[in-house]
Amino acid sequence: MEFHIILCFLFVALTAVSSEDDGQVVFVKELSSKPAQKLSRYGWFGSARLQRFVIPEDAAVARWRFTVTKGHRFPGFCGEHNVTIHIRWGAPPVVNPVGQMFPNDTAWSPAHSLHLPVTSQATGTFNLSDPSPGDWYVAAHLPRDDGRIEQKGFPSCSYYFQPHLSIRRAVDTPILQPTSGLPQAAAPDRPARLKLFVPEFVSSLSVSLTDCHSQTDPGEEACPLVLRLGSASALKEGLVTVNCSTNGCSVTLLAPPWHTWLRVVVESNRENHTVTFNVSSNYTVSCKPQSVGLSPDIIATHGNSSDRNATLAGNRTAAAEGDPPGERSAAGALSPGCVWDVPVLAEELDVLSVRFSPAGGPNVSVARSNPTLLSYPLHTLTSGGTLSLQLTLNTTSTSLGNSSSVAACLSPWAPVLGLSGSQPCQTALFPGYRLHVNSSSPKAVIRLPFPQAATWYLSLQLTCNSGCGNVSVVSVVPEVSVSACVEDCGTYGECRLLRSNTYLYAACVCKAGWSGWGCTDGSAALSYGRQVTATLLLTLSNLLFLPAIVVAAQRCYVTEASVYLFTLFFSTFYHACDQPGVAVMCIMDYDTLQFCDFLGSVCSIWVTLLCMARVRDTLKYTLFVLGALLIAMSMQLDRRGLWNMLGPVLCAVLALVIAWVYRGVRRRHCYPPSWRRWLLYLVPGLLCALVGVCVYIFAETEDNYLYTHSVWHVLVALSVVFLLPPRERSREAWGWSRGWAGSWSPRVCGYTLCHGSKEELYTVS
């Protein structure tokens, strides 16, 4: 009992201290952190490391701290780089650091970006007052990729990025009720914080400050207050600031955000001045449609039309959408300022794929007197895709004159009602996107990559410059959908689904030199002739393995020849399938071709070195099979790992050195003994292999890949021709046909196999 009493006293004391420090509300601090991620050079959006944070309601201050550390153990090995960090509220940032082109009809706004120079370790901060509540996204990447192909396992520069977020949140923010004043006080270090709720269909909202008095200087007539409405995003959108005058101040927001809490902050802009004032608010609802639900025929039509998940959004209409405005009302004609609210059906087709359609059919009636409104709720799970709107004028039923058009405005959080005249497509806090369709341009398209997770509103209205004549209602077809990528990344791109913890998003990875958000930027694209040249070089260069196969077969190394043939076949068709352009031919699954190509390449080196070691056939073939199995296992684990190739090569070289040293010690002279063998075969073969490995590891880039990798094929094939040992004397004596016929049989001496005493006395090997 005493313990609980002590806890209560401690809580009251802490609350009193917080209230005394902050003046009006109690603040608490919340911390969050994300795991460190390895940064990459920017080549496409998948190169950026994305993290998602959630900022709660009533957050007064958000402070990000970014830490970038080097992962290399040699400090002077890696140079200084600038890490670029992008921050955006509501959706992932649209990153375009190299100025690439976007697809046609694509609208996007850059995110807030900052640069962090990195030497050994760097720390940067980003502070934001009154941040917008909800999801915040942070993306970081290194400078543009230089095209160098780094081999996995070799020392390289590693940079690790880790973001931290600390939040100062108000836990007892007063609620400002409409039409009722609320006395408050504000000081430079203790601003007054309030919040008010904005319901749906509010056309205007006003907040006023009155009875402004300075407690420090009662005789002063000035009102040194600053009024802020809304919350700040990284680009300072969503926030309205007004400086008050001697008679107080007020601000009116046209088209404020619907169905959300709006933050009100009042602070004193003079030092040592505490100001008391009275704050009040009021809003106007221009028209609220009568809520009668959906008609039974619409529910029956769409209730069983698809087995996909379907929900109805905006079901506040007074009648079916297909009815003309003059017939839609059980309650009569709408008053000025009212809207036709059309219900929308949302169908979840796949991951990051949602299709919206009007519940009453594809055609939507648009009048001149009152705007037509459709709402599209986008959740967090759909903000990682692309929002597309295609508006088509139905010219079969009604024809518009040259001076008439249908104006449309797509805006988040609140609609823009009344599009006639020069009214901009802009809500009180957020911009919108305007479209027009008429007889000469009956179709308009707009695409928004990474749309904000909010309710988007499409308002439509018929506009006429010099009179609409007899036309009062027209029909349009709005097609709204969310897809993973813009037009599925086109011909030269591939849409890939990415993940950051539990958040999914998509981006295009381009090929054949194409670039851009939708792989539509062809400024550096490869021509068709260059694509064919690349395919021919990388495939036909494998034909240099034919001399190696012939030489191995002539010297009775049938197993080795079979491995070389396997490598020739799969390396040829793997590179024919691996091309970035349209000159591609895949005879089987790409993953299978890649596995067989990597397996054959390493096995070719393995069997060549063991053949040079001149070990006994039983041991040699045992090592062949055992090595092939172990190499296949390692390729399945990590095909591009350094030790998958280096491990078998070192083991085979070790076996070769042991065998040659054993023969040299036994014969008391160098092995192989012939200087011609060293000069004409071994040294050229080793040089070809060494140059090929250097080209493969250090010289390959994305631009010269077709040349350098073709040189690698040629040099490796030539090194096999030089390094293969001559035919063994025993096989030469038995002959090719006799060896295959199996005419030789060993002499039996008791229970052991006897060999000739001069088995290893040949001089050339």
N, C-alpha and C positions, 0 to 999 in steps of 0.2 A: 504494500500500500504506500509506504513511504517512497519507494522507488518511482511509482507512477506520479506522486505529488511533485517529486524533484523534476521529472521530465516535463510536467506541465509548467512549472516555474521557468525552466530553461527555454521552453518554446515561447512563452510570453515575453521573456527578456529578449530573445533573438528577434521576435517580431517588433518589439518596441524599438530596438536599436535600428533595425532596417527601416522602420517608419520614420525614425528621427533623421536617418541619413538621407533618405530619398524624398521625404516630404509628404507624398500622397499615396504611393502604392508600395507594396512589398516586392522585392526582386529576388529571384533565385537564379543560380547559375547551373547550366547544363553543359556537359562535355561529351563529345563523340569523336571517334577516330576511325580511320580506315587502314587496312594493312598496306604495307609498302609494296609497290609494283615496279617492275623493271620498265624503264622508258625505252622507246624505239624512235628511230628517225622517221619523220613523216613521209609516207608514201601514199596512203589513203586513210580514210577515217578510222579503219581498224587499227592503225598505228597509234592512235591516241588512247591513253589510258583514262577511262571514264569512271567516275565515282559519283554516287548519289547520296545526298544528305536531305534530311527532313527537318525543316524549321517549324516549330509549333506556333500556334496563335499567340498574340501578345508578346512576341519577341521584340525587345527594345534595341538590342545591339547583337549583331552576329560578327564574329571575328574568326576568319580562317587563318591558319598558320600552315604554310607549305614548307616541307623539308625535302631537299634533294641531296643525296649522298652518292659518292663514287664507290663502286664496288671493286675497283682494281687495287691490287696490293702494291703496285709501283706508282707512287703519286705523280711522277713526271711523265708517265707513259701516256696519259690521256690529257688532251688539251682542254681549254675552257670552252664551254658551250652555253648557249642561252636556252633555257627551258621555257617554252611558251605555255601559259596556263589560261584556259578559257572558262568563264563562269557564266551560267545562265539559269534563270528561274523558269520553272514550269516544264521544261523539255531539255534534252541534250543540246549543247551548242553546235551550230552549223559551222564547221571549221573549214576554212579555205585559205591557208597561209601562203600559198604560191600563186594565187590569183587565177585559178582555173575557171573555165566557163561552166555555167549552169545550163541545164536544159531549157528550152523555150518555155515561156509562161510559168517560170518558177520564181516565186517571191521568197526572199529570205532577208533576215536582218542579222548583222554580225553581233557576236556576243562580246561581253567585256573581256578584254585580254590584258595580261601583264606578263613581263619577261623577268626571268630570274637567272642571273649569271651564276654559273657553277664552276668552282675551282676544285676543292676537295669536299666541302660541305657548305650548303647555302640554305638560308631560311628567309622566307618572305611572308608578309602578312597582307590581308585584305579585310578592311573594316567596313561595315555597312550598318547605318542607323535605320531603325524601323524597317527591317527586311520584310518582304512579302512572305506570308506563311505558305507552306507546301514544300514541294520537291525542288531542290537545288542541285545542279549538276556541275561537276568540275572535270575538265578534260585537260590533259597535259601531254606534251610530246617534245621531242628534240627537233633540231632544224631538219630541213628537207633531206631526204635520202639521196646519197651521192651515187647510188647504183652499184656499189661494190658488193659482191657476193662473199659474205663471211662464212668460213667453214666452221661448223659447230665443233666446239672443243678446244679451239685455239684461243690464246689470250686475246681479250677484246675489252673495250671500255664499256663499263656497265654503270648506269645511273638509275637510282631508285628514288621514286617519288612517293611521299606519304603526306596526305592532308589531315589536318586536325580542325575541329570546329568547336568553339565555345560560344554559348548563347547566354545572354542576360534577359530573363523573361519576367514580365509582370504577372503576378498571380491573382490580383484583385482589382483589375481595371474597372473603373466605374462605367456603367452603361448609360449612354445618353438617350433618353426617351424623346420621341417627337413631340413638338409643341410644348415642352416643359423645360424651363430654364434650370440650370444647375450651377451653383456658385463654385468657383475654383480659384486656385492661386498658382502662380508660376514664377519660378526663379531661374536664373541662368543655369544653375546646376541641378534644378529640380523642375523639369517641365511637367505640365499637366497632361495626363494621358487618359483618353476616354475611347470608347468604341460605340458604334451604333449599327443596327442591323438594317440592311436595305432589302426589302421584299421584292418579289417579281413585279413587272409591269410598272415600275417607277420611272417616270420620264424626267424628273428633275429633283435634285436634292440641294437644300441650302443649309448652311451652318453659319451662325452669327455669334459675335462676341459683343457684349454690351456692358455698361457699368464698369468701365476700366478705371482702376484707381491704383496708384503706386503707394505702397505702404512706406517705402523709404522716403519719398518726397510727396506728401499729400497734396501740395499745391500745384504739382506739375499737371498740365493738361494733356500732355502727350500720352499715347498708349503704346509703349515699346514692346509689342507682342508680335510673334510670328505664328501664323496658323498654318498647319500642314494637314492635308486630308489624303488618306490612302497609305499605301506601303510602297517602299522603294524596291525596285529590281536592280540588277547589276548595272543596267544602262539608265537608271534613274527614271524609268517609266513607271506609271501607276502612282504618281505623287504630284499633288498640287500644293504650291506654297504661296501664301499671301502675307504681305506686311501690313500690319494694322496702322490706322491713322489716329487722330485725336478723338474721333467719335466712335472708336471701335472699328470693327470690320466684319465683313460677311463674304462668303463665297458660295456660288451656285454651280452645281455640276449637272450638265445636261447628259442624259444617258449614263447614269452611274451604274456600276456593276450590280447585277441582280443576284438576289439570294446569297448574300455574303455579308460578313462583318467588315465595316469600314473603320479604319483607325483615324482618330482625331488627336493631334498633338499640338499643344500650345506652349510656347516657351518665350521667355523674356530675352531680348537681344541686347540688354544693357547690364553691365556688371553691377552687382550689389543692389539690384532693383527687384524687389518682390512685388508682383502685380496681382491684384485680385480682379476678378471679372465674372461675368455671367455668360454661360454658353447655352445656346439652344439650337434646335434643328427642326427641320420640316421637310417633307417630301410631297410630291404631287404624282398621283396615279392618273395618267391620261385616259386609259381605258383598260378594263379588265374583262376579258371575254367570259361569257357565261359558260360555266363548266357543266356540260351535260354528257360528257364521255363520248364513246364511239358507238356508231350504229351497229346493230348485230350483223348486218351483211358484211361490213368491213372486217369484223372479228372472225366471221366464218370464212371469209376469203383468204385471210392471211394466217389464221390459226393453224391450219394443217398443210400449208403450202410448202413447207420445208422442214426437214428434220434437224436443221441447224438451230442454234440458240437464237431466239428472236425476242426483242423487247420493243415496246412502244415508247417513244419519246415525244414530248409536247402534245399529250392527249388532252388538251384544254379547248379543243375546237367546239363550236356550237353546232356544226353540221358537217356533212361529208365534204371533202375537198372538191369533188367534181362539180358541185353545184355552183352556178354563177353567183356573184355577190348579191344580186337582187333577190335571190331565192334562199339564201342561207340564213335565215334567222327565224327562229321561232319568236324572237323578241322584236323583230322589225329591223329597219336599217340601222347601220352603225353610225355613231356620232363621229364628228371629225376627230382625228387622232387615234382612232381605234385600229386594230389590226385583224387580219384574217389569220388565225393561228392554225396551221396545218399539222396534223399528227404525222410523225415519222417513224418508220419501221427500221430497226437496227438489226442486221444479220451478221453474226460472227462467223466468218467463213474459215479462217485459219489463224495461225499465229500472226499477229500484227496485220490482220486483214479483216476489215469490217466494211459492210456495204449498207448505206442508208437509202431508203426509198420512201416516197410519200405513201401513206397507208391507203389512200383512195385511188391510187393509180399513178402512173408516171407523170401525167400532165397536171400542172398546177395553174390555176387561174390567177391572173394578175390584173388589178384594176388601177385606175388613176386616182380615185378618191382616197382609198385606204391601202396601206401597204400589206403585203402578204408576208407572214413570218414562219420560218421553219427553224427548228432547233436541233442541234447535233451534239449530244454529250460525248466528250472524249475523256476517257479515263487514263490513269497513269500507264496502264499496260499498252495503250495505243500511241503514246507520245513518241515512241521510238521508230515510227514509220513515217509515211508521207501522206498528207491530206490532199486529196484531189477534188476539185469542183469543175464540172463541165455543165455549162448552162446552154441549152439549145432552144431556140425559138421555134414554136410549132407554126409553120407557115401554111399548113394545109387547111386549117379551119379559119384563120383570120390573117389578113395581110395588112401590114403597117405601112404608113406613108414614110417618105424620106425623112421627115422631121420628127418622127416618133420612134421611141426606143424603150426598152425595158432596162431600168437601172437596178443593179444588185449590189449589195454590200455584205461582205462576210466579215464578221467581227467576233472577238471572244468576249465573254463575261456579260455583255449587254448588246442589244441590237441598236442599229441606227434607223430610226423611224422617220419617214418623210424625206425621200431622196429627190424630190423635185427641186429644181433650181440649182443653185451652186452650193448646197449644203455638203460639206466634206464627209467622207466615209470615216468618221472619227468619233469614238465614244469619249466619255469624260476623262478616262484614264489610259485608254489603249487605242492604238490605230487599227483601222480595218483595211479591207482590200476591196476595191471597187471594180465592177465589170459592167459591160453594156452589150446588149444584143439588139439588132434591128434587122431590117429586110436585107440590107447589103452585107451585114456580118451576122448571120444567124447563130453563130456558135462562139462561145468564149470559154477559155480554160485557164485555170490557175492551180498551181501546185505549191504546197507548203511543206517543205521537209522539216521533220521534227516539230509538229504543231504542239502548242501548249496544252497541257491537260486541263481543260475547262469546257464549259458549254459554249459551243460556237453557234452563232445565229446568222441566218441568211434572210435578209429582208429584200423584198422585190416590190417594185412599183413602176407603173406605166408613166412615162414622161413624154410630154409633147411640147415642142418649141412654139408652134404656131397653130395649136388646136389639133385635136385627135380626130375630128370629123365624127363619123358615126361609130367609131371604134371606142368602146368603153372597157372591154375586157379582152385580154389576149391570153394565150396559153403557152407556157414554157415547160421544159423538162429539165429539172435540176438533178444531176447525177453526182452524188457525193460518196466518197469511199476513202478508206484508209488502207494503203498497201505497204508492203515492206520496203520497196524501192521504187524509184521513179521509172515507170515503164519497164520494170524488170531489168533495168540496166542496159537495155538495148542489145545489139548484136555483139559488141566487143566488151561486154561486161558480165559479171556474175554477181547476183545478189546473195549476200552472206548474212546469216543471222549471228549476232554477237551477244555476249552476255557479260554483265558486270554484277557479280554476286547473283541476286535473283531478278535483276532487271534485264529485259531483253530489248535489243534495238538492232537495226539493220543498216547496211551500207553496201555500196557497190565497189568491187575490186575490178579494175580495168585491165585490159591486155592489148597486145599489139601496138603499144605506144599511145593508145587512147587514154584520156584522163577526164577529170571533171566529176561532179556529183552524180551524174547519170551516165558517165562514160560517153559523153557527146562532144568532148573537146578533142578535135582531131588535128590540132596544130603540130603535134609530134607523132602522128600516127604512121605506122609502117604501111607502105604501099603493098599491093598484092604481089608484085614481083619480088619485093624483099621478103615477104612471108614465104613464098615458094622457094626462094634461094636459101633461106634459113632451114627449111624442112629438108631440102636436098643435101645441104652441107652436113647437117647433123645425122642424117640417115646413111648417106652414101659413104661417109668417112668410116663407117663401121665395116665396109667391105675390105679394108686393109687387114682384117682378121683372116681373110681367105688365104694369104700366103702362110700365116701361122698354122692354119688348119692343114694345109697341104704338107708343110714341112713336118708337122707332128705325125701325120699319117705315114709319110715316107720313112720316118725313123721308128715306126712301130709304136708310137705313143698314142694308142687309140683312145684311151681314157681322156688324156689331155686334149686331143683333137675334139672329142665330144663336148668337153666343157667350153672350148673356144667357139664351137658351133652354137651352143646354147647362148653364150654371151652375144655373138653376132646377131642372132635372130631377135632376141628380146631387147637388146639395146637399139636396134634399128626401129622396131615398131613402138618402143617406148618413146623415142624422140619424135616419131611421126605423130604420136598422140599427145605429146607434151607441148606442142606449138601454141603460141598465144593467139594466133589469128584464125583465119578461116581455112587455111591449107592444113587440115588436120585429118588423120585417119587413125581410128582406134579399132583394132581387131578384137579386143576384149576389154575388160574393166581396167580403168586407168591404174587403180591401186595394185592390181595383179601384175601389170606390165612394169610398174616401178619396182615392185619387190623382186621380180625375176631379173631385172636389169642390175640392181644393186647386188643381188646374190651372185649372178654370173660374173660380175666384175671382180669381186673379192675372191671368188673361187678360182678364177683364172690366175690371179697372182699366187694363190696358195698352191695350186698344183704345179705351176711353173717352177717355183722355188724348191718344192720337194722333189721334182724331177731332176733339178740340177744337183741336189744333194746326193744322188746315186745310192739311196738306201735299198735294202732288199725289197723285192716285190711285195712280199706279205706285209711288211711294215709300211711300205709306201701306200698301198691301197687301203690299209686300215686307217692311216692318217688322212687319206683322201676323204673317206666316208665320214670319219669322226669330225674332221674339220668342216665339211659341208653342213653337217647337222648343227654344229655349234654356230657357224656363221649364219645359218637360217634363223636360229633362235635369236641371235643378237640383232639381226635385221628386223625381226618382228618387234623387238623392244624399242629400238631407235635406229632408223635407217641412216640418218645423217650424222650420227655420232662419230666423233673422231676415232675412238677406240674400236669401232666396228671394222674399220679397215686397218688401222695401225696394229691392233692386237694380233690378227692372223699373220700379217706381214712380219712382225717381230718374231713370232714363234717359228715361222718358216725360215727366216734368216738365221735364227739361232740353231735350228736343225742343220741348215746348210753349213754354217761355220763349224759346228761340231764334227760333221762328217768329213769336211775338207781338212780340218786340223788333224783328225784321226788318221786319215790317209797320208798326210804329209809327214806326221811323226813316224808312222809305220814304214814309209818308204824312204824317209830321211832326205826328202827334197820337196820343193814346192808343188802344190797340187791346185789346179791342173798343171802338169809339167811343161806343156808346150807353150812357148811364148807367142806362137801364132794364134793359139786359142785365146790368149789374153788380148792381144793387139787387135785381132780382126773380128772377134765375137763378143767377149765379155765386156771390154771397155766401151765399145759403141752401144751395146745393150744397156749397160748401166747409165751411160750418158743420156740415152733416149728416155729411160725411166725417170731419171732425176729431173731432166728438163720438163717432162710431162707432168710430174708431180708439182713442180714449181709453178707451171702455168695454171694447173688446176686449183692450187691453193691461193696463190698471190695475185694472179693476173686477171681472173674472171670478173667481169662486171655485167650488168644487165644489157649494156649497149653492145659489148663485143662478145657476148656469150656464144653466138653461133660460130664465131671464128676460133676463139680460144678453146671451146669444148671440142670442136672438130680436130684441132691440133692435138688435144689430149687423146682422142681416139687413135689418131695416126701414130703418135709416139709410143703409146702403150702396145699397139699391135706390132710395130717394128721392134720394140724391145723384146717381145716374146720370140720373134724370129731369130734374133741374135743370141738370146740367152738359152734357148733350148739346146741341151747337150746332144752330141751325135749319137747315132744308134749304138746300142750296146753290142759287144762282140758276140755274146751268146745268141742274141736275136738275129744278128747278121749271119751267123753260121746256120741257124735253123731255117732262115728264109721266111718270107711273108706267108706264103701258102702253107708251108709245113707248120708254121706256128699256129695258124688258124685251124689246121686239120688236127692238131694235137698229136703229131707223130712222135714227138720227143717224149721220152720217159726217163727218169733218173735211174742211175745205177744204185742198187740196193746192197749195202754192206752191213749185214746183220740187221739191226733195227734202225739204222740212221741213213740219211740221204748223203751220198758222197758227191763232192764237187771236184772239178779239176783243180789241181794245185796251182795252175797258172791263170786262175779266173780273173785276177785284177792286174795282169801284167801288161795290158795294152797301154799304149803311151798317150793316146789322144782320147779325152773324155770330157 
